[in-house]
Amino acid sequence: MATDFGIPTTAPTGAIVARGEPNDVISMKIETAANCAPGRHVKRGTTAVDLVVGDASTAPIGILGYEQTEAGQDKPATVDTAFGASDYAPVMRGGSYIYNGYLTKGCSVAPGDLLANWTTGALIGPVEPAGTGLWVKIPFSKNASEVTTSITPEAGMMVLDARIQTTTAVASGTITVGTLSSGTGDADGFLVADATSTAYHLGPRNDVDATAASITLGELLTEVEIKDATGTPVFYAVPTPYKCDGADAFSYTTSAHASIGNIMLNLYTPHFRIIAEAANTKDATSAAGDVLVWNLLG
């Protein structure tokens, strides 16, 4: 077998797959056309032959193809054009191949980063496995006023935990994390002035303190704060998961210090899973866009 040197760095012209091939391609009918573009992950619709664009709450069944379109199927005019309602489309299932996926706004990935299924058939990442759910890494930088991450979880998704990964630490630096308060959210609902003064992969949150106000776990993740009855009493927070309402994006606010890193949110739905690995670098912090990825969806 001939050796193919290197990993593709640019999207193929007029195609979705840049290298390799899926194990199987099946024909399914587009039930609802919204966001059903080639390269998006999809899920089953009303019947066994119907499909709609994928999200994080339902198991993805495959990736929409383009050049795999066969006789009897409906091929869009270009690879960037969505399929229409009632079109019959090719759905790629399994196999080792690189395809042109779609990274949601607010993310930045590098080769080897893992990605999970998200709303509108997009990918979110980097993600890291957790005991339950996945840690989602959301970049942060100095923003002394509340700023949106542009990442809005769908209704019903659970936030199980929140930590900070500090890569550039600055003395006295802090970060507050929550949901966008310009809507119906709580700007310090997950973390309150958590430290970014030391480099950590998963920073040590302050859940126990002699002063209740010094606890950095936010009220959306705190069921109750309890004061013990020891000789030198302390308050400790009892963590509890937070169920998202789908209305507000995650947000953050930093102190006036130039710390850099990632907000680490442990997110969970039963079907939120790793389905791809980044094959290329993509900065989608300002706008969503295409990214070349290895398929990991069986």
Buried (B, 14 or more C-beta within 10 A) or exposed (E): EEEEEEEBEEBBEEBBBBBEEBEEBBBBBBBEBEBBBBBBBBBBBEEEEBBBBBBBBBEBBBBBBBEBBEEEBBBBEEBEEBBEEEBBBBBBBEBEBBBBBBBBBBBBBEBEBBBBBBBBBBBBBBBBEBEEBBBBBBBBEBBEEBBBBBBBBBEEBBBBBBBBBBBBBBEEBBBBBBBBBEEEBBBBBBBBBBBBBEEBBBBEBBBBBEEEEEBBBBBBBBEEBEEEEEEEEBBBBEBEBBEBBEEBBBBBBBBEBEBBBBBBBBBBBEBBBBBBBBBBEBBBBEEBBBBBBBBBBE
